[in-house]
Amino acid sequence: MSQEVFLQLQTLNLDFNTSLTSFHENCFSCMPILKHLSVCATRVSNLWTTGAALSKLPSLTELRFQNCLCCNNTGPCPKSSAQRTQDNNWNGYYDDLYVRASSRHSLLLNQPHSYSEEMLQDTSVIEDPSFSENSHWPREHFSEDYEVDAPNDYEELSFPDSLSNALHNFDLLINNAFPLGMLLTDDGDFSASSIYSSQAQSLDVSEKREYSTHHPSPICFEKHYRDYIIASLPQLQVLDNLPVNDTDKESAKFRILKCFEHLPYRRKEKESVVSILKNRETNGKQKTSCLHVRSPQYHCRSLGAARVGASAWPSLHPLSTSGCVFGDENKSFRPRQFEYHPSDAGLMAFGTLDGEVVVVNHENAKIFSYIPSLGAMNSVLGLCWLKKYPSKIIAGSDNGSLRLYDVQHWQAAVTGRNFTSSGFAFDDFDQLTSVHVNATDDLFIASGYSKNVALYDINTGKCLNMFGDMHQQHINVVKFSNHSPSVFATSSFDQDVKMWDLRQGPSQPCFKATSGHGNVMVCFSPDDLYLLVSAVDNEVKQLSAIDGRLLLDFDIASTGSSQNYTRSYYLNGRDYIISGSCDENVVRICCAQTGRRLRDISLEGKGSGASMFVQSLRGDPFRDFNMSILAAYMRPSSNSEIIKVNLLASSDSSSDPSDDETYLPSFGMGG
């Protein structure tokens, strides 16, 4: 379809295109007068990239990701319009809709792909530019440390202007990743709960029954979906066949302020890197008030916030998990677990489903060291580097095998030279799932599909103790603290997390905290002040490491699946957390102090049927806003991938912005 057609387009129907997973940066840049857009029953799910893409449509007034059954177009439903009062009573309805619909989210994401990219060139889904509010869609296409720099008083919210041309070189949904220009208050706890509770209570039950949504895209099941879209698109008049009035817009601002973080580290507005560097140079020459003291990390964090804010879609690229071993043999590995090196920023170790341990330079994708299984290992589930002896690593497999390796001795396997080292073997621990070394590198612990925890002496290789019946069900993960060599925590599917001290013995834990579901994992914050606990189906909480008190519930949406195993880790020290689950293709980034959502990272497989899910993840300990994700495919024949994510960079451009092709829509087509 020619560029001229898109320039004149006023109505676009993408309903039932189940291969449509996301919107790319400039996909709507060529549609300046598009007013009506319908995206029902697709696989679009990411609020951030969707909001940024749609913000490029200055004329968009009617939008829907789900439809009222009685409505054939994007206009307001006559029933809802007749019943709706000037006070906005629909937010309570959408909260109720979210709770009922979220359990269907994972099912919708896994629908087969019945449409191809060629559908976008099909003029039958694009209406005549003379579309009016009373016209109808074709029936055949119908069927979800911070710097406290803001003042104490609440400031009026405003929407930023469109992006400057200087940022168009980023091949991303740029700068409008969160188009709402929010200003956060000092305590970050401005509450709109009274507004929403009163609205929800005043909603007439009969009105809920009159409006029923159908054919939702997964984005509709995201918490605060309606508020986010309304706040992102200030010109919007109708969303999902419901009118958007001034009360909706004001309420959306308050909700977004409470639940989302516009920019990292509570930065109030987007700044250019140049202005931040200039302020840093002049900062030392200016006297600052004793009431406004900036931390030493202020400018570094400002730079990070500016770069994260410039990209709605960060850089994602898979780490090569193949290479030459034994001189000339090229191997393709199947990663199952991975860990960053504790002191070398360029190294990462991963264990494979075939019992191998591979140390790779993840900056240049070259293999540093290769340890074959030697017939002794099955799938490697546990990996832990020693800190004082950083060339050594402990690997544990699901058949109970435990070995200590010096990776420098195994560099010969990469070059093809002779080698004889086989690693030091410890006593087996049956059905192992987790190993961890203490702060002084003299002890490590192991847990697995049992109620027991084994304590090993690294120097002698002996199992010092087998602590029995520490939980009522099996212990999935055990972690030593980062600084206290005798303190460790256990997480179990009996729903309990327990803190232990070897100096007190295993008879009684220091404390116990109970989750609502079985616990998948636990980890300490880098400074050991907090415990991050992840239970089944996105139940993620932060506890005090002193007494187990609940400090923060991240309130991540559940899917209703008892098999949705969730794992969470800290990012940027303990400033943020990242969380992903094995039934979902998204990693969520939340502020570790307020719980507000900063960003979601969506994984999209390539090829037909290539749905991806989060198997494991880690924050990069040396680079802010960098992480790696072990992503598994639904397809059994496909190998897992380690995907590196950099929120400070944008995804690579596939075309020249000056090309005519740039004016044609480019949608994300998942397999």
Secondary structure, 3 states (H helix, E strand, C coil): CCHHHHHCCCEEECCCCCCEEEECCCCCCCCCCCCEEECCCCCCCCHHHHHHHHCCCCCCCEEECCEECCCCCCCCCHHHHHHCCCCCCHHHHHHHHHHHHHHHHHHHHCCCCCCCHHHHHCHHHCCCCCCCCCCCCCHHHCCCCCCCCCCCCCCCCECCCCCCHHHCCCCCCECCCCCCECCCCCCCCCCCHHHHHHHHHHCCHHHHHHCCEECCCHHHHCCCHHHHHHHHCCCCCEECCEECCHHHHHHHHHHHHHHECCCHHHCCCCCCHHHHHHHHHHHCCCCCCCCCCCCCCHHHHHHHHHHHHCECCEEEEEECCEEEECCCEEEECCEEEEEECCCCCCEEEEEECCCCEEEEECCCCEEEEEECCCCCCCCEEEEEECCCCCCEEEEEECCCCEEEEECCHHHHHHHCCCCCCCCEEECCCCCEEEEEECCCCCEEEEEECCCCEEEEECCCCCEEEEECCCCCCCEEEEEECCCCCCEEEEEECCCEEEEEECCCCCCCCCEEEECCCCEEEEEECCCCCEEEEEECCCEEEEEECCCCCEEEECCCCCCCCCCCCEEEEEECCCCEEEEEECCCCEEEEEECCCCCEEEEEECCCCCCCCCEEEEEEEECCCCCCEEEEEEEECCCCCCCEEEEEEEEEECCCCCCCCCHHHHCCCEEECC
